[in-house]
Amino acid sequence: MNINQFRDGETLRQQRNLTDPQRRTNAYIKEGVVVNNFIKDKTNNSVNLDETCDTLVISDNVTMPEKLNENIKPKEKSLLPISAIAVGVMAGVTLLTAFIRRNAKINLDTATKKLETLPSTTRNVAINEETHQAIYRMIKNPTPKTILAGSGVLALTAMAFMGKTFFDGYKEVWVKKKEADIQKNLQEKLIDIETQSFSGKIQIVRSMLSQKAKELGKYVSAEPKKPKTFGGITFGESAPAVENNYDSNLKYFLLGAGTLASIVGLAFLAMKNLNAGKKHIDRFIENKKGTLRQIIKTSNDSTKANDKITLKALFQDVDANKEYIEASLKKLNWQPEEIEDFTKEVLKSTAKVNEAMGGDGSDKTTFYSHVNDYRAHLFNYLLNTENKQFKQLFFGITGLTAFSYGGKLTGDAIKEVQVKKINAETEINLQKRLVSTELRNFKSKKDSAIQPLVDEFYNQVRLGKPKEELKVMADNILLEIKNGPPFVYS
């Protein structure tokens, strides 16, 4: 018999707060109580079925609950969020393509706007770790000072790592010990709460036994009076019909079809917007090329200087490559060297950056260092031991870093312990408040188990069953109150 099926509040509280060995022992005790009370000796085969029905208070006709075979299908509204997300995403993509179309139509048609391409970039490798920077300096310039400084940084890194490991472990051990003390105090305080819950359930059982013994005893010891109502239930009434809402599969089909149609329609509109935007760009480029051809056709020596400025801007607007520029300029009366220089100037129209940070613009690898680490000050001090300010700066910043980490570690440890203490107090207060709720829950379940038996007893009284047989039924009702579910465990 699985004892975990009886999930009353006291059991849940015990299972949550006990250790594994305590939890197993607690379960074994409960199983023993259940087995000792409810596994009957079946050696007596002389009891007939009628006596068994009276003994167990079995009714003649008891139907299964309506909820047993009730099958409630979820409504289609549970799929609405998925449909809304799918349509919403496609709508967002469509709006984005509409923006691209509008941008291509309006912005690219103005003479002040132009199409720009990304410039070439240098691959910059950032060395932001102090240990990496020290190793880089040792390899690039292996002098005694750089080796000494790099070794010092590596030694300090190892010391900091081991110190951090030790103090982190010390913090975890201290917090664990405090947690054990908190758990012990919690267990001790929960004893009183569990005692209140246990004694309350026992008192409920005793009260129910007293009330039902007086109530049923009137029909056993004297001439029974037929009650006007039997347990508050009118016999012969049919149970109220349970309304079952069966949703048609057509609704799911229509919802799915509508969502799919929306996605397809929005995707078609998005592609249409993108194609329209591409047409605007192609028209813009074609207009610029027409302007290029017109300027080249009318260019002469007197307009050459202004034509170079205009042609450079137009070539950049249409993102012209080297071959297109040279083929267009061959129609002019320019020298080959002049055409080559102009082509280079058009293609190399990019912004300059500091070579120390961005390189020279070529596709090569460059290194730079941006260090924000206390160990960098040790490196600087060991490279310049004659400068006392480097020493003071190192010890000041390193001391502040160590003090800050130690303070943070201490604060975190105290915070964790205080949170565990407050959580334990909250658990105790919650369990105290749940005692009354648990007792009401127990009383309600007990009534639900006993009331059908009492109703059957009154039904047999109404049918005129002899007092001897009513006595058997009353005895078993009282036994069910005492030993039946929900159970009280000791």
N, C-alpha and C positions, 0 to 999 in steps of 0.2 A: 504493500500500500504506500503510495507516494504522499508523504506528510506535507510536502510543499504546496499541495493543492489548496490547503486551508490558509489563505493569505490574510489573516487578521492583522490588525495594527501592531499587536504585541509581538507576533512572530516576525513581522518585517523589521521592527525596531531591534529585536534580538539578533536577527541574521545580519543586519547592517553593522552592528557595533561589536559583535563577538569575533574572536579570532577563529581561524580555521578549525583547530582541535575542539574549541568550545562549541562551534557551530555543529560539528559532527556529533558530539556528545549530546547536545540539545536535541538534535533530530532523532537520535536513537532512543532517548527517553520518551519522546512523544510517540514514536512508533510503538514502543512497548506498552504505553498507556492505551493506545487505540486497540492494539491486538488483544490485550487482556480484557478489555471491556466489550469488544464487539465481535470477536470470533467465538461463536457459540459451540457448545458441545452437541453434536448431532447423533449421539448414540441412541436417543429415544425415537423410535420410528412409529410410535403408536398414535401420534397426534394427527388428526384428520385435517382436511383443508379448511373446513369451516372454523375449527378452533384456531387454526393458524391465521385466518382472516381476522378473527376477533382479537387474537393476541397482538397482531401487527397493525390493527386498525386499518384494514384494507377496504376501500370503498368498492362498490359494485361497478360503477362506471366513472372512470376518470380519464378524461381526454388529455392528449399531449398539448402543451402550450402552443398558441397560435404562432408565436415567434420562432418556433422550432424550424418550420419549413418556409418561413418568410424569406423571400429573395428580392431584396431592394436593389435595383440597378442604379448606378450613378447617373446623374443627369448630364446632359451634354454641356452644361456650363463649365464643367471641369476642364473641357478642352478649349474653352474660349481663350484663356491666357496664352496657350501655345499658338493658336491661330492669330491672336493679336500680335505676338512677338514676330511671327513669320511675316505678316503683312506689314508690320511697323518697320522691320529691317529693310524690306524691299521698297517701302515708301521713302525711307531715308536715303537709300542708294539712288532712287529716282530723283529726289530733290538735289542730291549732289551732282548728278549728271545734268540736271536742268541749270544748276549754277555754272557748270563748265560751259554749257551751251551759251548762256547769257554772257559769260565772261569773254568767250571767243567772239561773240557777235558785236559786243559794245566796246570792250577795252582794246581789242586788237585792231579795230577799224580806225582808231585815233592815231594821228601822226606822231604823237608824243610817246606812244607805247611801242614796245618792240619785244620780239622773242629773244630770250637769253638762254645760253647754254651754261652748264656747270664747268668751272675751270679745272685744270689739272691740280691735283693735291699731292703733297708730300706725306709719306707715311711717318707720323710722329709717334715715337715710343716714349711714353711717360714712365719715369722711374720715381714712384712716389713712396715706396717703402725704403726706410733708412738702411735696412740690411742689404737690399738690392743695390742701392746707391753706393754703399761702402764697398761691396764686392766689385761693382763696375769700376770704381776708382782704383781699387787694388789691381785689377786686370789691366786697365788702360795705362796707369802710371804707377808701376810697382816700386815706389821709393820707400825708404824706411819709415817716413812719416805716414804715408797712406796705409802701409801695412800695419803700423802700430795703431793708427786710428780705426782702421777696419776691424782689427782683432779686438780692440776695446769695445766697439759697437756690438760685435758678435758675442763677446763675453757678457756684456750688460744684458743683451737679449736673452741669453740662457739663464742668467740670474733672475731676471724679471719673470720668465716663464715658470721656473721652478718655484719662485716665491708665490706667484699667482696660483699655481697648482696646490701648494700647501695651504694657503689661506682659504681657497675655495673649498678644499676638503675639510678643513677645520670648521668652516661655517656650516657645511652640510651635516657634519657629525653633531655639532651643537644644536642645530635646529631639530635633528632627529631625536636627540635626548629630550628636548623640551616637548616635542610632539608626543613622546611616550608618556611623559608626566601628565600632559593634557588629556590623553586618552584614558589614563588610569583614573583621573578625577572624573571624567565623563562617565566611565563605567560605574563608579561608586554612586554618583548622583542619579544615574538611570535606575539603580536598584529601587529607590523609593518610588519613582514614577511607575516602574513595572509592577511594584507591589500594589499601588493604588489601582492600576488597571486590572490586575488579577483579582484583588479582593472585591472590586466593583462588579466584575462578572460573576463571581461566586454569589455575591449578594443579590444580583439580578435573578440568578437561577433559583436561589432560595425563596425570593419573593414570588416568582412565578409558580413555584411548587405550592407555596402557601395559598395563593389566590386560586389556582386551578383545583387544588384539593377541596377547598370549600365550595367552589362552584360546581364541580362534578359530583361531590359527595351528596348533594341534595337529591340527585337522581338515583343514587345507589342505596342510600339508607332509608329513604321515605318514598311515598308515592310521587313520582315525578310530575311536575306541571309542565305541560307543553309550552314551550316559549313561543312568543309571537313571531319572533325572528330567530333564526338559528345562526348565531355567530355573525349577524349582520348581513347574511346572504339569503336571498330568496331563491329556493330551489326550483328548478325547471326552467329558469331563464337561460336563454342561449347567450353565449359570449358575444360581445360586440364584434361586428365584422371589422377586420383589419383591412384598411385600404392599401392596396399595393399599386404603386405607380410604375407601370411598365412602359419605359420610353421606347418609342419606335426607332428601329435602326435607320429609318429614312432620315431622321434628324441628324444623325451622325454623318450619313452620306452627304446630305446637303451642306452641312458645315464644312466637311472636308473638301467637297467640290468647290464651294465658294472660296475657301482659302487658296486652293490650287489655282483657281481662275484669277484671283487677285494677284498672286505671285507672278503668274505668266503675263498678265496684263501690265503690271508695273515693270517687269523685266523688259518687255517689248518697248514700253515708253522710255526706259532708261537707255536702251540701245539706240532708239530713235534720236534721243537728245545727244548722245555721243557722236552719232553720225552727222547730225546737223552741226555740232561744234567743230568737227573735223572739216566740214565743208566751209565753215566760216574761216578757219585757219588757212585752208588751201586758197581760198579767195583772197585773203589778206596777203599771203606770200606771192600769189600771182600778180596782185596789184603792185607790190613792191618791185617785183622783177620787171614789170612793165615800165615803172618809173626808172629803173636802172637802165633798161635798154634806151629809153628816151634821152637820159642824160648822156649816155655814151655816144648816142647818135649826134647830139648837138654840141658836144664838148669841143673846145678849141684851146689854143694857147692862152687867150685872155681870161678864160673861165676855169683854167686848170686848177688853180689853188682852191677855189670854192668847190669845184667838182670833187676833189679828193676828200674833202670833209663830208660832203653829202654821200659819195659812194661808199665811204667807210661805214657810215651809219646804216645805209641800206643793205650792204653786205652782211652786217651783223644782225639786222632785223630778220633776214631770210635764212640765217644760220648757214651761210655759204661755206663750202669747203674749198680747199686750195685749187682743185681742178676747175671748179666753176669760176672762181675769181680770175685765174690766169686766162681762161678761155674768153671771158668777158673783156678783160683789159687788152687782149691782143688786137681788138678792133680799134683801139686808140693809138695815136701816134706817140707812144711812150717808148723809152729805151728799155731793153730787157732788164738791166740792173734796177731801173726805177720801178718796173712792175714787180720784181722780186722783193724789193724793200717794202713796197706798199702792201704786198700780200702778207709778209711777215708781221707788219704793223697791225693789220686787221686781225690776224689769227692770234696775236699775242696781246690782246687787249684785256688783261686781267690785272687785278689789284695786287700790289706788292705788300708783303708782310715781312716782319723781322725774321731774318734767317736763323737766329738763335732759337726761335720758337717754331716757325713754320717751314724752315728749310728755304731752298732757293727756287721752289716751284717745280723742280724735276721729280720724276717718279722714283725717288730714292728714299732710303730709310734714314731718319735722323733721330737723335736722342735728346731729351731734355728732362730735367729733374725739378719736381715741385714737392718738397718734403714738408710735412706737418707732423713732426714726431719729436718727442723729447730726446731721443737718442741722437738726433742730428747735432745737438749742442755738445754732446760728448765727442763726436767726430771733429767738430770745429775746434774744441778745446785741445784735443790731442794733436791736431795739426798746428796749432798756435799756442803752445804751452807757455810761451813768454807773455802772452796777453792774459792778465789776471781776470779781466772782465768776462772772457769766455768761460773761465772756471766758475766764477760766481753765477753766471747765467745758467750753466749746466746744473749746478747743485740746487739753485733756486727752482728752476722749472722741474727738475727730476723729483725734488722733495715735494713740491706741490702736487705733481702727478701721483706719487705714491700715497701722499696723505689723502688726496681726493678719492683714489681707488679704495683705500682702507676705510674711509668714511662711508663710501657707497656700499661696500661689502657689509659693514656693520649695520648700516641702516636697513639694507635688504634683509639681513638675518633677523633683526628685531621686528621688522614689518611682517615677515613670514610667521614668526612666533605669535605676534599679537593677532594676526588674522586667524591663525588656528585657534587661539584662545576665544576670540569673539565668535568664531564659527561653532565652537563647542558650546558656548553659552547660548547661542541662538538655537542650537539643536536641543539643548535642555529645555529652553522656554517653549520651543515648538512641541516637544513631547508632552510637556505639562498641559499645554492647551489642547493637545489631541486626546487626552485621557477621556474627557467628556464626550468628544466626538466618537471615540472608539467604543465607549460604553453604549451610546445611542445606536451605533452601527450593530453592535452585538445584540442589543435588545430587539432591534428591527428584524435581524436575520432569525433570531430565536422565535419571534412571533410568526414570521413567515413559514417556519418549519412546523410549528405546533398548530396554527390556526386551522389548516385543512383537517387535521386529526380531530380537533374539537368540533368542527362543522360536521364531520362524519358521525361523531358521537351523538350530536343533537339530532342528526337525521335518523339514527337508529332509535333514539328516544321517541321521535315522532312516529316511527313505524311500530312501536310497542315491543321492543326487544326486552327480554327478561332482565331483572336486576343483576342476576349472577353473571350474565354475559356483559352487561354494561360495566360491572365491576372489573372484569378482565380488561375491557377497553380503557377504563379510567386508569387502571394501574399502569398500563403500557404507555398511556399519554404522559403520566407523571415520570415514568422511566425515560421516556423520550426527552422530556424537559431536562432531566438531570444529566443524561448521558449522550443526547443527540447533538448534532451539529447546530451552530458552530461550537467547537469544543473549547473547554477551559483546560489549559495545560498547567501542570505543577512542576 
